[in-house]
C-alpha cells in the first residue's frame, strides 16, 4: 500500500535550519508530483510547495519563497524540504503529500517542526 | 491572492444532512476538492473534481457546485463524521485551502 513517511522534524531556534525528508513506498514515485503542506497548531492547512514528477517544475507559497527549497531523488523514492531562516510562524506539522491530477490523494502522518 | 470562504462550524443531528459550503471567485471554472481531517490524524480526500468520490469513501459523501459556491453534503450523518472539512482549488500555480469547517454531530 502507499506509504509516505516524514522525518527530520524537531525543535530549532529562530533563524535556524532544518531538513525534512519523506520516504515514499508502495507506488511508482517518479510518476507523481509531490507537495509539502503544513498545519500550525490549531490552525488550517497551508500548502507550501510543489515539485513535478521529474523535479523540473517547482512552486512555492509566498510565505516560504526564498527560505525553503523542495527537492526529490527519484532513485531513492524520497522527497525533501530544506528550511532556513526559520521563524516561530513556521511552527507546524509538515505533511508530505502525493498529488494526482489536481488533487492530493495520499498524505503522510506528518512531522512536527517547533521553532522556539 | 485567491481566497476560499467556508463557514467555521456546522452542526447536524445524527441521521440528518449536513451541507458545507465553499465560496470563491470564479470557482465555477475550477476543480474543487474536499478533505476530511479527524483530530490527531492526517487529512483524507473525500471528494475530488467537484463531484467524484474516491474508492472507500461512503456514498453518504457527495459534492456539487453552483455559481460561485461548491458544497460538500454529508447525508445520514454519523458520529464518525465529526471532523474538520477543507475545500481546495489551484489558482495560478498555488494550491489554496479554505479555512476549514468543523462538523459536529449532536
Interface residues (C-beta under 8 A of the other chain):
Chain A: X35 X37 X44 X45 X46 X47 X50 X59 X61 X62 X95 X101 X102 X103 X104 X105 X107 X108 X109 X110
Chain B: X1 X31 X33 X35 X37 X42 X43 X44 X45 X48 X49 X54 X84 X86 X88 X90 X93 X94 X95 X96 X97 X98 X99 X100
